[in-house]
């Protein structure tokens, strides 16, 4: 039978009891539970009241003790080791103290491990104001029943959480970790969630990060910029790195969408709004142009996944230019020239073509600027009739909203029941409705996402009276400050979206100049244009050099 602490000295006379304190809590955003600090404070008070010296304290914060836990309780493992292998002071007996049984364990396996450790080491167990000697049959039975109750309570909590998560997902309400860029408001009296809203400081940093990548800048430069901005600091205190920046840029929560079991649906919070400050104008993610920007960034990042290369760029055409003889899987990389210490572009596969780096750079830049100056043809190749595209997207968005609302209403009806228990809409009817609407929604979503699929950087070059001014910038004069040109990474991004460069062999060994047919330029809209290299050798014939072709 359990022993009350005040009678412990009568059962075990002439012994000093040395305490091992343990505290644990899982996530408790509403602050309704007992924090680890409060549990340990109660334990210290108990030990002080009965003169139990404290040998050591153990704490596990924000960790579940159930079988559904995703992380191990490090201090619980240390506690078990201390019980089994720790020393007991002479003339003393150790006692393990916790607030309640569920702090130790919420599954039977953990209980058995703790019971065995205490049994073999002769350590008493204390919780709920009672002390148990696990060498006694009655105490083992009582603590086992408490463990079963704790496990059952944990399973009930798990079932309720799963049910709540499903119901919350069906409503599109927030759940789980708060995305950077948003804030949550809670009722001060009840602790219940009121809603999720854009954070006025963090939200614009998310939008500027999307625009940064869409403008052709690298992930590396974005990380450096975020780290240099004190207001952009992450709430968890972690430094910005490639992984968390990428996660942020791909997070569809910023579109006002909610993910549940692999399916996105409209959320109760609003998409991030437009940014108009400090000379910056970025369309909001609630606008077709903003959503198109988000999807362009997603496509760009997903195409780079697993490359493993440093995102810092040093050369204009490295890994952009292609080797004509080898095919579109073979890229040009830079190598030092043995004769003069300069650099050259060379086929990265067979090393069968090469050309001086500065010569090819200047040639391609001049051709791109000349192509951009022919605005009518360039606009037709890149965008087409942008006004018609926008009108089409607005109409598609309206129809998409209607279909999405209809499907959400059907799902709500399927989960709402008549007084006799029948659903307002049968599962068969819901299934038929989904079969009818989901393909339409998917088609419209692609149509909405395709609006102005051209990066903002290229749109800016098209809109400039003289694209060379945007490309290279202009120095300061007495009447006007300097206007910086594009960075190297921005130029690379523009070239990627405008032209495919293929290098062929020179007519004869030792020829340095660019002869007709040596460089083949395929602009967007022309046969041979490719916005990225192939991942493997192509099966189609390699385009032959064309003397007198565009740019040659």
C-alpha positions as CSV (number, residue, x, y, z in Angstrom):
1,X,0.0,0.0,0.0
2,X,1.2,3.6,-0.7
3,X,2.8,5.5,2.2
4,X,2.0,9.1,3.0
5,X,5.3,11.2,3.2
6,X,4.7,12.1,6.8
7,X,4.8,8.5,7.8
8,X,7.8,7.4,5.7
9,X,10.3,7.7,8.6
10,X,8.2,5.3,10.6
11,X,8.3,2.6,7.9
12,X,12.0,3.2,7.2
13,X,13.5,4.4,10.5
14,X,16.9,5.9,10.9
15,X,17.3,6.6,7.1
16,X,17.9,9.8,5.3
17,X,15.9,10.1,2.0
18,X,17.7,11.6,-1.0
19,X,15.4,12.9,-3.7
20,X,15.6,12.8,-7.5
21,X,13.2,15.3,-8.9
22,X,11.6,14.9,-12.4
23,X,9.4,17.3,-14.3
24,X,7.9,17.1,-17.8
25,X,5.3,18.9,-19.8
26,X,4.1,18.7,-23.4
27,X,3.0,21.7,-25.5
28,X,0.6,23.9,-23.6
29,X,-0.1,27.1,-25.6
30,X,-3.2,28.0,-23.5
31,X,-1.1,27.8,-20.3
32,X,-3.7,25.6,-18.6
33,X,-1.3,22.8,-17.4
34,X,1.5,22.6,-15.0
35,X,4.8,23.9,-16.3
36,X,8.0,22.1,-15.6
37,X,9.2,24.9,-13.3
38,X,5.9,24.7,-11.3
39,X,6.2,20.9,-11.0
40,X,9.8,21.1,-9.8
41,X,8.9,23.9,-7.4
42,X,6.2,21.6,-5.9
43,X,8.8,18.9,-5.6
44,X,11.3,21.1,-3.8
45,X,8.6,22.2,-1.4
46,X,7.7,18.6,-0.6
47,X,11.4,17.7,-0.1
48,X,12.0,20.8,2.2
49,X,8.9,19.9,4.3
50,X,10.2,16.4,5.0
51,X,13.9,17.1,5.0
52,X,14.7,15.1,1.8
53,X,18.0,16.4,0.4
54,X,17.8,16.8,-3.4
55,X,20.5,14.9,-5.3
56,X,19.6,15.9,-8.8
57,X,16.8,17.5,-10.9
58,X,15.6,16.3,-14.4
59,X,13.4,18.2,-16.8
60,X,11.8,17.5,-20.2
61,X,10.1,20.5,-21.7
62,X,7.6,20.5,-24.6
63,X,7.9,16.7,-24.9
64,X,5.2,14.1,-24.9
65,X,5.4,10.9,-22.8
66,X,2.9,8.9,-24.9
67,X,3.6,6.3,-27.5
68,X,2.9,8.9,-30.2
69,X,5.9,11.0,-29.1
70,X,8.2,12.0,-32.0
71,X,11.2,12.8,-29.9
72,X,12.9,11.0,-27.1
73,X,12.8,12.4,-23.6
74,X,16.5,12.9,-23.0
75,X,16.3,13.7,-19.2
76,X,14.0,10.7,-18.6
77,X,16.6,8.4,-20.1
78,X,19.2,10.1,-17.8
79,X,16.9,9.6,-14.9
80,X,16.7,5.9,-15.5
81,X,20.4,5.6,-15.7
82,X,20.8,7.6,-12.5
83,X,18.3,5.4,-10.7
84,X,20.1,2.2,-11.9
85,X,23.7,3.2,-11.7
86,X,23.8,6.2,-9.3
87,X,25.3,6.0,-5.9
88,X,23.2,6.1,-2.7
89,X,24.8,8.1,0.1
90,X,25.7,6.0,3.2
91,X,22.8,5.7,5.6
92,X,20.3,6.8,3.0
93,X,17.7,5.7,0.6
94,X,16.8,7.4,-2.7
95,X,13.3,8.5,-3.7
96,X,12.1,9.6,-7.1
97,X,9.7,12.5,-7.0
98,X,7.3,13.8,-9.7
99,X,4.1,15.8,-9.7
100,X,1.8,13.0,-10.9
101,X,2.1,9.6,-12.7
102,X,1.5,11.0,-16.2
103,X,4.7,13.1,-15.8
104,X,6.7,9.9,-15.7
105,X,4.9,7.9,-18.4
106,X,1.9,7.8,-20.6
107,X,2.6,4.4,-22.1
108,X,3.0,1.1,-20.3
109,X,6.5,0.4,-21.8
110,X,7.9,3.5,-20.1
111,X,6.2,2.5,-16.8
112,X,7.8,-1.0,-16.9
113,X,11.2,0.5,-17.5
114,X,10.9,2.9,-14.6
115,X,9.4,0.2,-12.3
116,X,12.3,-2.2,-13.1
117,X,14.9,0.4,-12.6
118,X,13.4,1.4,-9.2
119,X,12.9,-2.3,-8.2
120,X,16.5,-3.3,-8.9
121,X,18.1,-0.2,-7.4
122,X,15.8,-0.1,-4.3
123,X,14.5,3.4,-5.1
124,X,11.1,4.6,-3.9
125,X,8.7,6.2,-6.3
126,X,6.7,9.3,-5.2
127,X,3.8,11.0,-7.1
128,X,0.4,12.4,-6.3
129,X,1.5,12.8,-2.7
130,X,2.0,9.1,-2.2
131,X,5.1,6.9,-2.0
132,X,5.4,3.5,-3.5
133,X,7.9,0.7,-2.8
134,X,8.1,-1.3,-6.0
135,X,9.5,-4.3,-4.3
136,X,6.0,-4.9,-2.8
137,X,3.3,-6.6,-4.9
138,X,0.5,-4.2,-3.8
139,X,2.5,-1.2,-4.8
140,X,3.5,-2.7,-8.2
141,X,-0.2,-3.4,-8.8
142,X,-1.3,0.1,-7.8
143,X,1.3,1.9,-9.9
144,X,0.5,-0.4,-12.8
145,X,-3.2,0.6,-12.6
146,X,-2.1,4.2,-12.5
147,X,0.0,3.6,-15.6
148,X,-2.9,2.1,-17.5
149,X,-5.0,5.1,-16.5
150,X,-2.3,7.5,-17.7
151,X,-1.9,5.6,-21.0
152,X,-5.7,5.6,-21.5
153,X,-5.8,9.4,-20.8
154,X,-3.0,9.9,-23.4
155,X,-4.8,7.8,-26.0
156,X,-8.0,9.9,-25.3
157,X,-6.0,13.1,-25.8
158,X,-4.5,11.7,-29.0
159,X,-7.9,10.8,-30.4
160,X,-9.3,14.2,-29.5
161,X,-6.3,15.9,-31.1
162,X,-6.7,13.9,-34.3
163,X,-10.4,14.7,-34.4
164,X,-9.8,18.4,-33.7
165,X,-7.0,18.5,-36.3
166,X,-9.4,17.1,-38.9
167,X,-12.2,19.4,-38.0
168,X,-9.8,22.4,-37.9
169,X,-8.5,21.4,-41.4
170,X,-12.0,21.2,-42.8
171,X,-12.6,24.7,-41.6
172,X,-9.3,25.9,-42.9
173,X,-8.3,27.2,-39.5
174,X,-4.6,27.4,-38.2
175,X,-3.0,24.4,-36.8
176,X,0.6,23.5,-35.8
177,X,3.6,25.7,-36.0
178,X,3.1,29.4,-36.7
179,X,4.6,30.3,-40.1
180,X,7.1,33.1,-40.1
181,X,5.3,36.2,-41.4
182,X,2.1,35.6,-39.4
183,X,0.9,36.2,-35.8
184,X,-1.8,34.6,-33.8
185,X,-4.3,36.3,-31.4
186,X,-5.8,34.5,-28.4
187,X,-8.6,35.4,-26.2
188,X,-7.1,36.8,-23.0
189,X,-9.8,35.3,-20.8
190,X,-10.1,31.7,-22.2
191,X,-6.9,31.3,-24.1
192,X,-8.8,30.2,-27.2
193,X,-7.4,31.1,-30.6
194,X,-9.1,34.0,-32.3
195,X,-7.3,33.9,-35.6
196,X,-4.1,34.1,-37.6
197,X,-3.1,37.5,-39.2
198,X,-0.2,38.9,-41.1
199,X,2.6,40.1,-38.9
200,X,3.2,43.8,-39.8
201,X,7.0,43.4,-39.5
202,X,7.7,39.8,-40.7
203,X,5.1,39.7,-43.5
204,X,6.9,42.3,-45.7
205,X,10.1,40.4,-45.3
206,X,8.5,37.3,-46.7
207,X,7.2,39.3,-49.7
208,X,10.6,41.0,-50.3
209,X,12.3,37.6,-50.1
210,X,10.0,36.2,-52.8
211,X,10.6,39.3,-55.0
212,X,14.4,38.9,-54.4
213,X,14.4,35.4,-55.9
214,X,12.0,36.4,-58.6
215,X,14.3,39.2,-59.6
216,X,17.0,36.8,-60.4
217,X,19.0,37.2,-57.1
218,X,20.6,34.1,-55.5
219,X,19.6,32.3,-52.4
220,X,23.0,33.1,-50.9
221,X,22.5,36.9,-51.3
222,X,19.0,36.5,-49.8
223,X,20.3,34.8,-46.8
224,X,23.0,37.4,-46.3
225,X,20.4,40.2,-46.6
226,X,18.0,38.6,-44.1
227,X,20.9,38.1,-41.6
228,X,21.8,41.7,-41.9
229,X,18.3,42.9,-41.1
230,X,17.7,42.9,-37.3
231,X,13.9,43.2,-37.8
232,X,13.9,40.1,-40.0
233,X,15.2,37.9,-37.1
234,X,13.4,34.6,-36.6
235,X,11.2,34.3,-33.5
236,X,12.9,31.0,-32.6
237,X,16.3,32.7,-32.5
238,X,17.8,30.5,-35.2
239,X,19.9,32.1,-37.9
240,X,18.6,32.2,-41.5
241,X,20.1,29.4,-43.6
242,X,19.4,27.6,-46.9
243,X,16.9,25.2,-45.4
244,X,14.6,27.5,-43.4
245,X,14.7,30.2,-46.2
246,X,13.7,27.6,-48.8
247,X,11.0,26.3,-46.5
248,X,9.7,29.9,-46.2
249,X,9.7,30.6,-49.9
250,X,7.8,27.4,-50.7
251,X,5.2,27.7,-47.9
252,X,1.7,27.9,-49.5
253,X,0.3,29.2,-46.2
254,X,1.3,32.7,-47.5
255,X,-1.3,32.2,-50.3
256,X,-4.0,31.7,-47.7
257,X,-4.0,27.9,-48.1
258,X,-4.1,25.2,-45.6
259,X,-2.4,21.8,-46.0
260,X,-4.0,18.6,-44.5
261,X,-3.1,15.1,-45.5
262,X,-1.5,16.2,-48.7
263,X,-4.4,18.4,-49.9
264,X,-4.4,22.2,-49.9
265,X,-7.6,24.1,-49.3
266,X,-8.6,27.7,-48.7
267,X,-7.7,28.8,-45.2
268,X,-9.4,31.2,-42.8
269,X,-6.4,33.6,-42.8
270,X,-5.7,36.0,-45.6
271,X,-2.7,35.8,-48.1
272,X,0.1,38.2,-47.5
273,X,-0.6,41.7,-48.8
274,X,1.3,43.9,-51.2
275,X,4.3,45.9,-50.2
276,X,4.6,49.5,-51.2
277,X,7.4,51.2,-49.3
278,X,10.9,52.6,-49.8
279,X,10.5,52.7,-53.5
280,X,9.5,49.0,-53.6
281,X,6.2,47.8,-55.1
282,X,5.4,44.1,-54.8
283,X,2.0,42.8,-55.6
284,X,0.2,40.9,-52.8
285,X,-0.4,37.2,-52.9
286,X,-4.1,37.9,-53.0
287,X,-3.6,39.3,-56.5
288,X,-3.0,37.3,-59.7
289,X,0.4,39.0,-60.3
290,X,1.5,38.2,-56.8
291,X,0.4,34.5,-57.0
292,X,2.2,34.2,-60.4
293,X,5.3,35.5,-58.7
294,X,5.0,32.9,-55.9
295,X,4.6,30.1,-58.4
296,X,7.6,31.3,-60.5
297,X,9.7,31.2,-57.4
298,X,8.4,27.7,-56.5
299,X,9.2,26.5,-60.0
300,X,12.7,28.0,-59.8
301,X,13.5,26.5,-56.4
302,X,12.1,23.1,-57.2
303,X,14.2,22.9,-60.4
304,X,17.3,23.6,-58.4
305,X,16.5,20.9,-55.7
306,X,19.4,18.6,-55.1
307,X,21.9,20.4,-57.2
308,X,24.3,20.6,-54.3
309,X,26.1,23.6,-55.9
310,X,27.1,26.8,-54.2
311,X,24.5,29.4,-55.1
312,X,27.1,32.2,-55.3
313,X,27.8,33.0,-58.9
314,X,31.1,34.2,-60.4
315,X,30.8,33.7,-64.1
316,X,28.1,35.0,-66.5
317,X,27.5,31.8,-68.6
318,X,29.0,29.0,-66.5
319,X,26.4,26.1,-66.3
320,X,24.1,28.2,-68.6
321,X,25.9,27.8,-71.9
322,X,25.6,24.4,-73.6
323,X,28.0,22.4,-75.7
324,X,26.7,22.1,-79.3
325,X,28.5,18.9,-80.3
326,X,27.8,16.9,-77.1
327,X,24.1,18.0,-76.6
328,X,22.0,19.9,-74.2
329,X,23.0,17.9,-71.2
330,X,26.6,19.1,-71.5
331,X,27.2,22.6,-70.0
332,X,30.0,25.0,-70.2
333,X,32.2,25.6,-67.2
334,X,35.1,27.9,-66.7
335,X,38.8,26.9,-66.7
336,X,42.0,28.9,-66.5
337,X,43.8,29.5,-69.8
338,X,47.3,28.0,-69.6
339,X,48.9,30.6,-71.8
340,X,47.9,34.0,-70.3
341,X,46.2,33.2,-66.9
342,X,42.8,34.3,-68.3
343,X,39.7,32.2,-68.2
344,X,37.8,30.3,-70.9
345,X,34.5,28.5,-71.2
346,X,34.9,24.8,-71.9
347,X,32.6,21.8,-72.4
348,X,32.2,20.2,-69.0
349,X,31.8,16.7,-70.5
350,X,34.2,16.1,-73.4
351,X,36.2,19.4,-73.2
352,X,35.9,19.5,-77.0
353,X,34.9,23.1,-77.4
354,X,36.4,26.2,-75.7
355,X,36.3,30.0,-76.1
356,X,37.6,33.0,-74.2
357,X,35.3,33.9,-71.4
358,X,35.3,37.7,-71.9
359,X,34.7,37.3,-75.6
360,X,31.6,35.1,-75.3
361,X,30.2,37.2,-72.4
362,X,30.4,40.4,-74.4
363,X,28.9,38.7,-77.5
364,X,25.9,37.2,-75.6
365,X,25.2,40.4,-73.6
366,X,25.2,42.5,-76.8
367,X,22.8,40.1,-78.5
368,X,20.4,40.0,-75.6
369,X,20.2,43.8,-75.4
370,X,19.7,44.0,-79.1
371,X,16.9,41.5,-78.9
372,X,15.2,43.4,-76.0
373,X,15.3,46.6,-78.0
374,X,13.0,45.0,-80.6
375,X,10.2,45.4,-78.0
376,X,7.3,44.3,-80.2
377,X,8.9,41.0,-81.1
378,X,10.3,40.4,-77.6
379,X,7.0,41.1,-75.9
380,X,5.2,38.8,-78.2
381,X,7.7,36.0,-77.6
382,X,7.7,36.4,-73.8
383,X,4.2,37.6,-72.8
384,X,1.9,38.0,-75.8
385,X,-1.1,40.2,-75.1
386,X,-0.7,40.9,-71.4
387,X,-4.0,42.7,-71.1
388,X,-5.9,39.8,-72.5
389,X,-4.0,37.4,-70.2
390,X,-4.9,39.4,-67.2
391,X,-8.6,39.6,-68.1
392,X,-8.6,35.9,-68.7
393,X,-7.0,35.2,-65.3
394,X,-9.4,37.5,-63.5
395,X,-12.3,35.6,-65.1
396,X,-10.7,32.2,-64.2
397,X,-10.1,33.4,-60.7
398,X,-13.8,34.3,-60.2
399,X,-14.9,30.9,-61.6
400,X,-12.2,29.2,-59.4
401,X,-13.7,31.0,-56.3
402,X,-17.2,29.7,-57.2
403,X,-16.0,26.1,-57.7
404,X,-13.9,26.1,-54.5
405,X,-16.7,27.6,-52.4
406,X,-19.1,25.0,-53.8
407,X,-16.8,22.1,-52.9
408,X,-16.2,23.5,-49.4
409,X,-19.9,23.8,-48.9
410,X,-20.4,20.2,-50.0
411,X,-17.7,19.0,-47.6
412,X,-19.3,20.9,-44.7
413,X,-22.7,19.4,-45.5
414,X,-21.2,15.9,-45.6
415,X,-19.9,16.5,-42.0
416,X,-23.1,18.0,-40.7
417,X,-25.9,15.6,-39.7
418,X,-29.7,15.7,-39.4
419,X,-31.2,15.1,-35.9
420,X,-31.6,11.4,-36.9
421,X,-27.9,11.1,-37.6
422,X,-28.0,11.1,-41.4
423,X,-25.5,13.5,-43.1
424,X,-26.9,16.4,-45.0
425,X,-25.0,15.2,-48.0
426,X,-24.1,11.5,-48.5
427,X,-20.5,10.4,-49.0
428,X,-21.5,9.1,-52.4
429,X,-22.8,12.5,-53.4
430,X,-19.7,14.2,-52.0
431,X,-17.5,11.8,-53.9
432,X,-19.3,12.6,-57.2
433,X,-19.1,16.3,-56.5
434,X,-15.3,16.0,-55.9
435,X,-14.9,14.0,-59.1
436,X,-16.8,16.8,-61.0
437,X,-15.2,19.9,-59.4
438,X,-11.6,18.9,-58.6
439,X,-10.4,18.6,-62.2
440,X,-12.0,21.9,-63.0
441,X,-10.4,23.5,-60.0
442,X,-7.0,22.1,-60.9
443,X,-7.3,23.4,-64.5
444,X,-8.3,26.9,-63.4
445,X,-5.5,27.0,-60.8
446,X,-3.0,26.3,-63.5
447,X,-4.5,29.0,-65.7
448,X,-4.4,31.5,-62.8
449,X,-0.8,30.6,-62.0
450,X,0.3,31.0,-65.6
451,X,-0.4,34.8,-65.8
452,X,2.8,36.7,-66.7
453,X,4.9,33.7,-66.1
454,X,7.9,36.0,-66.9
455,X,10.1,37.0,-64.0
456,X,9.8,40.5,-62.8
457,X,13.4,41.2,-63.8
458,X,12.7,40.4,-67.5
459,X,9.5,42.4,-67.4
460,X,11.5,45.4,-66.2
461,X,14.0,45.0,-69.0
462,X,11.1,44.9,-71.5
463,X,9.5,48.0,-70.0
464,X,12.7,50.1,-70.0
465,X,13.1,52.7,-72.7
466,X,16.7,51.5,-73.1
467,X,17.3,48.0,-71.7
468,X,21.1,48.7,-71.8
469,X,20.7,51.3,-69.0
470,X,19.0,48.7,-66.8
471,X,21.5,46.1,-67.8
472,X,24.8,48.1,-67.2
473,X,23.6,51.1,-65.2
474,X,24.9,54.6,-65.7
475,X,27.6,56.6,-63.8
476,X,26.8,59.6,-61.8
477,X,26.6,63.0,-63.4
478,X,26.4,66.5,-62.1
479,X,22.6,66.4,-62.5
480,X,21.8,62.9,-61.5
481,X,23.1,60.2,-59.2
482,X,24.5,56.9,-60.5
483,X,22.1,54.1,-61.4
484,X,23.5,50.7,-60.7
485,X,23.1,48.0,-63.3
486,X,22.1,44.4,-62.8
487,X,24.1,42.1,-60.6
488,X,25.9,39.2,-62.1
489,X,23.2,36.8,-60.8
490,X,20.4,38.9,-62.2
491,X,22.1,39.0,-65.6
492,X,22.3,35.2,-65.5
493,X,18.6,34.9,-64.6
494,X,17.7,37.2,-67.5
495,X,19.8,35.2,-69.9
496,X,18.3,31.9,-68.7
497,X,14.8,33.2,-69.5
498,X,15.7,34.9,-72.8
499,X,18.2,32.9,-74.7
500,X,19.9,29.5,-75.0
501,X,23.6,29.7,-75.8
502,X,25.3,26.8,-77.7
503,X,29.0,26.7,-78.4
504,X,30.4,24.8,-81.4
505,X,34.0,24.1,-82.5
506,X,35.9,26.8,-84.3
507,X,36.7,26.3,-88.1
508,X,40.3,25.6,-87.3
509,X,42.6,25.2,-84.3
510,X,43.8,28.4,-82.8
511,X,40.9,30.6,-84.1
512,X,40.0,33.1,-81.4
513,X,37.3,35.2,-82.9
514,X,33.6,34.3,-83.2
515,X,33.0,33.0,-86.7
516,X,29.5,32.5,-88.2
517,X,28.0,29.3,-86.8
518,X,30.4,29.0,-83.8
519,X,27.9,30.4,-81.4
520,X,24.2,29.6,-81.8
521,X,21.7,31.7,-79.9
522,X,18.1,30.4,-79.6
523,X,15.9,33.1,-78.2
524,X,12.6,32.3,-76.3
525,X,9.9,31.3,-78.8
526,X,12.4,30.0,-81.3
527,X,13.3,26.3,-81.9
528,X,16.1,25.2,-79.7
529,X,15.3,27.5,-76.7
530,X,15.7,25.7,-73.4
531,X,15.5,27.4,-70.0
532,X,17.7,24.8,-68.3
533,X,20.1,22.0,-69.3
534,X,18.9,18.4,-69.6
535,X,19.6,16.1,-66.7
536,X,20.8,13.3,-69.0
537,X,22.0,12.9,-72.6
538,X,19.2,13.8,-75.0
539,X,17.8,11.2,-77.4
540,X,16.9,13.7,-80.1
541,X,19.6,14.9,-82.6
542,X,21.8,17.8,-81.4
543,X,20.9,21.0,-83.2
544,X,23.5,21.6,-85.9
545,X,25.4,24.9,-86.2
546,X,23.6,27.3,-88.5
547,X,25.8,29.8,-90.3
548,X,24.1,33.2,-90.3
549,X,21.5,32.2,-87.7
550,X,20.3,34.5,-85.0
551,X,23.2,36.0,-83.1
552,X,25.9,34.4,-85.2
